[in-house]
Amino acid sequence: MGALLVCAGAAAPAGATAAPAAPESIVVGFATTSPRDQDAIADRHGAELVERLPIDGAALMDVPAGRSPSGLAAELAQDPRVAWAEPNAEVRAYVVPDDPSFGLQWGLRNTGQEIFGVAGVEGADIDAPTAWDLTTGSSAVRVAVVDTGVDVLHPDLAPNAPAVMNAGEFGGGRETNGVDDDGNGLVDDVRGWDWADDDNDPHDEDTISHGTHVSSVLAGRGGDGAGLAGVSWRASILPVRVLGAGGSGTIADVASGLDYAGERGARVVNVSLGGTVPGETMQRAIDAWPNTLYVIAAGNDGLSNDGPLPHMPCAVPSENVICVAATDQSDRLASFSNHGARTVDLAAPGVSVLGAVAGGGASFLDGTSFSAPHVAGVAALVLARHPTASTARVRDAILGSAVPLDDLDGKVATGGRLSAAGGLASLGEAGTAPAVGDASAEATGETSATLSGSVRADEHPTTYYFEWGTDTSYGSQSPVRAVAPSPPQVSEQEEIAGLRPATTYHARLVASDIDGVAVGPDVVFTTDAPPPPPPPDPAEPPGDPVTTPVEVAAPAPPTARAPSSTRAAPAAAASDAAVSVRRVGATWSLTLRLAAATTVWGRLQRRVLVPPRARRSTRSRLVSVRGLRPRDFAPGRHTVALGRLRPGAHRLTVRLRTPGRGRVITRRFRVGAPRPRLSARRSGGRVVTLLQLAGPARVNGWVEVLDGRRVATVRRRTLGGGRHAIVVARGLPARSYRVRLVVFEEHRRTVLAARVPSGP
């Protein structure tokens, strides 16, 4: 079965394909997980690793000047430490726009009505009313729209776009505190995420409201006497923006959005974009979430995706993908629709499709972009009626019930068009789903806990995960793990961190295989209260008075619960531990004070700034500096060398384990560096700046008169550490000016100003 690749870009007329822009970066999948090895590989090939992607082992690498992205990708692919490499090509939204108008949703029920003077054929629809007799959807089914964003305030979408889609970032001011409370690498993603602008506001800014239109076809609120009706009237929409205002984006952003949708628990993901670009990175993201159904548009070139240049991810061979072509009002394959008996699965209405417009109102648009949400909506209906159905069974029900059409024979794998009523009716009885039991949860500190449960996989390989939150909507989720078939139930355990002190949480275990999904009972636990600060240690040598942070130890207070005699001693031992970080000369070290024999491991990360791209604001990310391998320590005081550290904010996560109890302690500290210095002068009609840098930096800026009006631009350049003389202007009249430079170092962004006195 063919998987589809999401792409972004300005809309192209039917039958035309806009050439993708030449990428300036490549996506590399490393076979090694060591950050040091990955950096070394990039250095060896003369490139720079600029961002680690959420897809396992994948990273974004800048292409050096004068190098070809495809050539560098081919060179890297020969390295045995690289699993794959491909240009970070541009992808485009699938849409053939038409003049906005008001009309009927013939794709849901076709009575032969005219749309723009074209009469349809009665019954050439998905037969939605018959399906609605059985169910109109459920808010418990989460659907993600990976697109240009969603106008969640539109009247047809607001009831189905909950303000809280991530409970781990909600409550107590966490939704706006600027902190990654749930530890997923994204700050305040309470409703969704915008990968195009790297912020938590996935609002639709597209000129034709592509993502909003798609969302309303999939899950516009129906039965309310106003606006339009989506296929599923009540599914919960998760907005994931990966395309910019012009409808274009990159493989890296799209793959990150696909991964995020699966990680956030979406059972159905609509992907109405793609292009003739590499598909490895997106396939990795899709394959990471086998219990999520990705419904992808086939593209609008009127060509076969079975050929040498298939649209991706439509042609990705993943079993949790449905690729969708477009039909018109007469049940014929639309002239613009891509097709393929091997790579496209079925067709759905995609001509003159009515959908919502950001800001209010509706319009008609053409494209396979609007065929895909018809299929995604039916998948949401099936899951509303059969909530434990596996992704494989939902997919089989939709494809197995497609209505055969002569015009689709040999054009799509099923030879048929979507049927909502058939999809609901054809879902067979589920097999023996996995069983879960023996659920428990116990706090292991003020910000951590251990979740436990058992899984039985009778016949098929099974995956499971734990989810938790401050209420029974949960919202946070552990990584998905696999367990082999095993008639006895297998006990599983997960350590979680990033919790709030003195807070009550709900948790449960979820397991799934090809026959269905099993959900364990809800269990409740309460994290410990914050400990009081410890007394100073007179034996501790003084640290650097400028850069060493105040040490914060974390002995746990006596617990209010009544632990069993077998767990009381380990609990106290695991909690009675202190961790500090300090600078000694040019190096840094970790100090441990342990009350019992303890296994210690962890990870050191540094927060770095990502240079802003066009139309993007500055953002930051955490990169791994080094890992601390598990080591056994006796009771007492121990020092672990961290070595020389680069400037910037660091986060050290230390895990401590004694028999029967574990704990996670996080320490944040900053490594300082001299700030840049700037001065300016006139010399022979030129304005010259003297810039002192402590290390490499990217510099740009402008020259202005004292009232703020700019008179010259300082072009962007990358400089090394040291003193630099830069000519920023020539031939300016003899008067006073001010030079402003934006210095973008890896760990900070600084705006410098220097006045240029009048003179010759």
N, C-alpha and C positions, 0 to 999 in steps of 0.2 A: 504494500500500500504506500502511496506517496505522501510524504509530509510536505508542508508548504513553508516557504520562507517569507517572513514579513518584510516589507520594504516600505520606504517612504518617499514622497516626492510630490511635485506639482502634478495636477491631474493631466493626463494625456488623452487625446481623442481616441475613440475606439479604433483598434487596429494599429496604433502607433506605440512605439516604445521609446521613451526618452532615455538617452544615453546616460548611464550613471557617471557622476563626477569622479574624477581620479582621486582615490583615497590618499591621505598623507600618513596613514598608520596601517598597521596590520594586527590581526588577532592571532595570538600564538597559544597553542595548548601544550603545556609542558608535561613531560612524563615524570619529571622530578618535582617534588613539592617544596624543596628547600628554597627560600627566598634568595639566599646567597648564590646558589647554583643558577637560579633564573637570571639574576643580575649579571652573573659571569657570562652566561650564554649571550645575553644582549650585548655586553661589552665586546665579546669576541667577534660578533658580527657587525660591530660599529653602530649599534642602535641603542635606544634608550627605552627602558621599560617605564611607562608613565602611569599605568593603572592596572591593578589586579581585579579581574571581573568576578562576579559571584559564581559563574560557572566553574566547576571544579577544575583547577589546573590552568585556567585561561587567563590571559593578560593582554593588555593593549600596549603596543610597542610603536614608538615614533619611527618613521622612515627617515634616515639621514638625507640631507640635501644631495641631489645628484644620483640618488639610488631609485630604482623602480620598486614599487610595492610588490608587484608580482615576482620580480626577480629576487628580492629579499625573502619573500615567503617561500619560494622554491629552494633557496639556499638553506633556510632554517629547517625546512622539512627533511633535509638530508642529515641533520644532526640527530643522533640516536636519543638525545635527551629531550627531543621535541616530538610530541604526538601528532600535531598538525599545525599548519600555519596558512593563513589566507588573508588577502587584502580586506581591510575594513571598508568595504564598498558601500555605496549609497543604495538604499532601498526606497521604494515608492509606494504610496497608497494606491489601491486599485479603485478607481472611480472614473466614470465618464459623466461629468456634470451636465445638467440640463437647466432650462429656465425654471425658477421656483414657481410653484402654483399649488392650488388646493385641489385635491382629488380623492379618489378612493383607493383603498389598499387591496387591489385585485389579487395580490399574491396570497392573501389569507382566505379570500372567498371571491371567486371569479364568476360573475353572472353574465358575462359578455359585455359589461359596461365599457364605454369609450373613455380612453385616457389620451388627451391631446389629439382627439379625432380618430384614434385607432381603436377599433372594437376588438374585444378579446373573445376567447372561446370559453363557453360555460364549462366549469369544472377544471379548467387549467390552473389549479391552485394547490395549496398544501392541505386543504380541508381543515382549517383551524377550528371552525365552530364545532365540528364533531369531536375534536380533541378536547375543547373547552368543556364539553359535557362531562368529561371525566375529571379534568383538573385545569385550573387556570394558572397554576404555578405555586411556588412557596418561597417565602423570604429566607428559608433555611438553606436554599440552594444558592451558593455564591458563584457569580459569573464575572469574569474579568474581561475588560475591553482594552486590548493592547493596541493603541491607535494614537490619534492626535489629541487625546484628552476627552473629557466629558463635561458638558454644562450640567452640573448636578442640581442647579436651581431651576432648570426648565420644568414647567408644570407637569409634563408627561414623564419626567425622570426623577424628580425630587422625592416622591414617595418610595421609590425603589433604590435610592442612593443614600444609604445610612451614613450619618456623620461620623460614626465610629466603625471602622473596619479592622482596626488593630487595637485590641484592648490593652496591649502592652504599652501603648503610648497615650493612654487615656486615664483621666482622673487625677485629682490633686494638682492640677496645673501642668501635668506632664505633656499635654498636647501642644503647649507653647513654650516649654522651658528650654528649648535649644539643646536638649540632651538626648542621646540615643538610649532611651530607657530600656528597650527590649533587646538591645545588643545585636540587631540585625545589620548594623552598618549604616542605617538611614536615620536621620534625625526628625522626630515628630511626624512620622508617616502614619498619622492616625486614620486618614481617609484613603490614601493611596500614595503613589509616587510619580514624579515627573522626571524621567530620565533625560529628556531633551534639554531641560533647563536646570537639572540637578537640584530640585527643591521638592517640597511636600505639597505643592499646589498643582494637581494634574488637570487644570481647567483647559477646555478646548479653545485654542486660539486660531484654529484653522480658518481660512477664508471661506470655505464651503461647509464648515461644521461637520467634517467627515466623521470624527469619533462620536459626536452627539447623534448624528443621523443613524449610524450603526447601532448605537446603544438603544435608541428608541425602537428600531425594528426588532431587536432581540428582546427587550424587556421594558417597553413603554407601559405605563400603568393603564390597564383597560378596565372597562366596566364602571368608570366614574363619570360618564356623561359629558366628557370634555376631551378635546384633542384627539389623539389617535390611540390605537392599541398595539402593543407589541405582541410577539408570539407567546411569550411568558409574561403574564400580567404582574407577577409579584416576586420575581427573582431579585436578589440583592446584587447591585452593580458595584464592582471594584474598579475604579478608574486607574489605568496605567498608561501614562503618556510617554511615548517613545519617538514621536514624530513632531517636527517643528511646525510653525504656523503655515509654512508652504507645503506641508505634507511629506517632508523628506526627513530621513534619519540615517543612522548607521547600523551595521551589523552588531556592533558592540552594545549599543543602546537597546536595540530590539531584543537581542538575546538576554540581556539583563532584565528587561521587562517580562519576557516569557518565564524566566526563572523566578522572578519576584511573584508573578501571579500564582505559580505552583506552590511556592513557599508560603504564601498567604492563604492557602487552602481553597483556591478556586477549583470547583469541580469541572467547570467549562470555561475555556478561554477563546474568545473570538479574535482572530488575526486576519484583518482585512487589508493586507499589504504584502509586498514581496518584490522580487526582481530576479534577473538573470545574474545572480551573484553566488559566491560560495556558500555552502549550507552547513559546514561542519559545526561551527560554533552554535548555531541555532538548534541543530539537531541535539547537541549535547545538553542544551537547556531543556528541550522538550523531553528527552529521554530521562532526565533527572526526576521527572514527576509522572510516573507511569499511571497513576490513578487520576490524572487530570486529562480531560479530552480537549485537544487543541483543534479548533475548526478554522480552516484557513482558506482564503480566496484563491482561485486558480489564476487570475490575471486577466487583463483586458486587451491582449494583442491579437486575438483571433487565430492563435497558432497552437500547435500541439506541444504539450509539456513532455511528451515522450521523446522529443527530438534531442539534438545535441546541446541545446541551450534551454533547459527547463527552468521554470520559475521556482525559486526557493522561498519559503520552505515547503512549497507544494510537493516537490519531488523528493523530499526526505523520507527514507523508508522506516518510519516509526509507526508502531502499532496503535498509538494513542492519538492519531491524526485523522481528520476527515478533510479532504480537499474538495472544493465546491465550484462548479461551473454555473453559468447563468442561463435561465430560460426567459422567453418573452410571454406575452399574454395569450399566445396561441400554442403554448407548450412546445415551441421550437427552440433549439439552441440559439442564444443571442449571437448576432453577427460578430460582436467584439469579444466574445468569451473564449478564453483558452480552454483546451480540452485535452484528453489523453486517456486511452483505454487502460493504461498501466498506472498512471500517476494521478488521475482525477477520479474521485469516487462516485459522485452523483451530482445532479444539478438542482437548482432552486430558483425561484423568481428573482430576477435581477434587472429588469427593465422598468423604468418609470415607477420606482419604489418610493413611496411616501415616507418621510422621516422628519424628525425634529431638527430645528435650526437653533444654534446657540443664541441665547437672548430671547427666545420665544418664537412661536410660529413653526411652520413646516414647509418642506419643499420636496420636489420629485428629483431623484437622481438615478442614473444608470450605473451598473458595474457589478462585477462579481463581489465587490466589497459588500454589497447589500444582499447578495445571495447567501453568503456565509452566516450572517446573523439569523436568517430564517432557520438554518440547520442548528445553530447554537441554541436558539430559543426552543426548538423541539427537544434537544438534549436536556435543557433545563426542565421542561414539562415531564419528561420521562423520569428524571431524578426526583421531581416533586412527588410523583405517584409511587416510585420505587426507590426510596432514599438509600437503600443498602445495595443497589445494583452496582456492579463494578463497571469501570470504564469500558472494558472489552464487551460487556453485555449491552451497554447503552449504544455503543458504536454498531454492534451487530444488529440491534433492533432497528436503528435508523437506516442502515444500508440494506438490510434484508427486506424492508417494507417499501423500498423505492418503487414508484409506479413506472413500469416499462413504457418507453416511448420510442417509436420508430426513428425519430430524428436524433435520439441519443444513442442508438445502437452503434457500438464501435467507437463512440466518442467519449464515454465515461465508463468506469469499471462495472457499475451496476446496470448500465444502459437505461437508467431511470431517473425520475424527478422525486424530490422529497415529498413525503406524506406524513403530516403530523398525526392524524388519526391512526394510520398504519403503524407508526413508530410506537405509539402507546399500546396498541392492541397486540403487537407482535412480540413484546418482551416476554420470553418464556419464564418458567419457574426457575428460580435461582438454585444453584447447587448448594453444597455444604460449605457455608462461609466459615472462615476461621473463628475460633472461640477465644475470648479473653476473660480473665478473671483475676482473683487475688489482688485487687488494686489497693494501693496504699500510697500515702504521701507524707513526708516528714520534713520539717524545716531543719536545716543544718547550720543555721546562722541567721543573721539579720537580713541577708540578701540572697540566700541560696537554700536549696531544698533538694531532696532525693525522691524521685517518683519511681514506683515499682509496680509490676503487674506481670501476668503470665499470658503467653500466646500459644495456641495449639494450631498447627498447620497440618491438616490431615493428608491432603493429596498434592497440593500445589505449593510452589515457593510463595512465601507471604511477606509482606512489608508491614511495618508498624511504626507509629510515632506517638509521643505523648503531647497533649496540648493543655494549656493552663491559662488562667486569667482571673481577674478579680470578681467575675460573675460567670454564669453558665454559658455565656457566649464565647468564653475562652479568649482566643485572639492571638496567643503566642504558641509556637509549635517547635518541637525538637526536630533534628534531622530525621529523614525517613531511613529506616534501617531494615535489613532483610533477615529472615529466619528460614532455615531449610525445613522441608516437611518433617514433622516429628510428632507421632501420635501422643506421647506424653506432653503435657504443657511445659513450655520452657519459660523460666523466670527471666524477666528483662528489667533493667534499671537505667535510669537517666538522671544525671546530675544537672541541675539548672541553676543559673545565676542571674544577676541583674534585677532581683526582686526588691520590693520596698520593705523597709523594716516595719514590724508590728502591723502587718497587713494580712487579712484573710484571703486565701486564694482557693479556687476550684481547679481540679485537674481530672483528666481521664486518659485512658489508653484507647487508641484506634488502630485496628488491624484490617488489612484487606488482601484479597487474592482475586483470581480470575472469577470466582463464584460470588463475590460480594464483599461487604464491609461489615465488620463487627465493632460495636462501640461499648466500651466498658463503663462501669458505674462511675458517677461523679464522686470524687473524694475531696475533702476539705482539709486545709492545713493553714497554720498561722505562723508567719516568720517572727523571729525574735526581735525584741526591742533593741535599739542601738546601745552599745556598751558605753560606760563612762570612760573618759580619757584616762590612760594609765599614769601612774606616778613617774617622774623622770628617773632614768637609769643612770646612777652616778658613775657606773663603769664604762658607759658608752663614750668613746672619744668624740670631741667636738668636730663637727663637719664644717664644710665651706659655709661661712656666714652669709654669702650672697646667693648661691645657687642651690644649697641644700634645703629641701622643704622640711617643714616641721614633721617629725615622725608621728604617725597615728597608729598605735597598736590597737588590736581588736580582740581582747579577751571577752568571751561571752559571759553575760551575767548569769546567775543561777536561774535555770529554766523554771517556768511556772508549771510545766507538765510534770507528771509523775512517771519518770522513765523506769523501765524494768531494771532489775539488778544486773542483768547481763549487758545492758547498754549504757548504764550510768557512767561508768569509768571511761569508756572510749569517748563518749560525748563530751565529757569535761576535758579530756586530753586534746581532742581535736579543736575545741574552742579556745583553749588556753594557749594561744600561739600569737606571736607578734612578728610583723614583717615591716621592714623599713628599707629605704634606698638612700644612699648618701654618696657624695663625691669625695674622693681622696686623691688629691693631686689632679692628674689629667684623666683618671679612670673613675669608673663608678662601680659600686658593689651592692649586693643584696645581703641584708642581715636578717637572720632568722633566730628567734628565741622560742624554743620548743619545750613543752612540759612533758612530752612522751615521745617514744619512737614514732617517727612520721615519714611517710613517703611524700616527696615534694616534686612537683613539676610545674611548668607554666609557659608563658609566652610574653615576650617584650615587643611592644609595638611603638611606632613613632607616627605622629600626625603630621602629614605633609599637605601643602596646598597644591591644588591642581591648576595649572595655568588656564585662565578662562579662554574658551573658544569664542567664535563669533556668536553674538547675542546671548552669551552665557555669563553668569556672575561667578565670582570666585567661590570655589568650594574646597573642601578638604576631605582627606580619607586617611585611614589607618593602614600603614604598611608594616609587615613583620620585620623586626630587626634580628631576632634570634629566638629559638625555642630553648626551654630548659628541660632537658630529658629527665625522666623519673629517677630520683635518687633516694635512698633510704638514709635518714639522719637519726642519730641517737638524741636523747634529751639534752638540752643545753643550747649554747649560743654558737651559731655557724655563720660563715661569710662565704658568699658565692660571687665570684668576679663577673661583672658584666662588660668590662673593658671600656675602651674609648667610645663615646657616643656622639653622634652628630647633633647639631643644634636643633631645638624644637621641643614640643610637648610630647611626652612619652607616657605610655600606659603599661604597667606591669601587672599581669594577672597570674597569681600564684595559687595553685591547688594543693591542698594538704589532705592526706588520707591516713587515718588511724583505723585499726580494725573496727568495722561497723559504722564508721562515721567519716564524712568528708566535709571540707570547707573550701570556699573560694574567697580570696582576699585580693582586692585591687588597689594598687597604689599609682597615683599620677604625680609626675614631676616634670620639671622643665630644665633643659640644658640650654644655657644662655650663649650668646655670641655678640660681639660688638655690632652696634647698629651702623648702617651706612651713613656716610657724611658727604655733604654736598656744598660746594662753593662755586661762584660764577664770576666772570669778568669779561670786559670787552678787549678785543685785540685786533687792531687793523680792520675795523668794520665788522668783525665777527663776534659772536657771543660764544664763549668757551666755558664749559663746566668742568670742574675737577671732582670726580666721584671716587670715594674710597669704599671698597667692598671687602667684607671678611671672607666671602666665598662666591661661588657662581651665582649669577642672578640674571633675570630677564628685565630689561629696562626700556621704558618708553615714556613719552611725556609731551610737553608743549611749552612754548614761550608766550607770555601774555603781557599786555600793558597793565598798569597798576589798578585799572578799573575792572580787570578780569577778562577783557576781550583778547582772544587768542590771535597771535600774529604769525606763528610758525609752529610746526609739528616736529617732534623728535621721533624719528622712526624707531620701531621696535628692534632691539638687538640683544644678544646674549653675551654677557661679559664674565670673565673669570674673576677670582679674588685679586685684590690689589688696587692700585691707583690708576684711574683712567681719565684722560683728557678728551672731551667730546665737544666737537663743534656743533652747536645746536641751531645756529642761524647765521646768515650772512646778509650784508647790505641793509640792515635795519637803520632807520634814522637815529641820530644821537639823542636818546632820551632814556629814562629809567624803565627797566623791564623786570619781570620776575620769571624765573625758570621753575617749572614744576616737573619732577621726575617721579614716575611710579616704579618702584624697585620691587620686583617679585622674586623673593628668595623661596627656597623650598619650605621654610618653616614660618614665613611671615610676609606680609605685604606692607610696604612702607611708602608713604607719599612725602617726598622731600621738596623743600622750596628754598630758593636762594635769590636774592635781589641783585640785579645788574645795575650799577649806578650809571647815570648818564656820563658821556665822555666820548672821546674819539674812538 
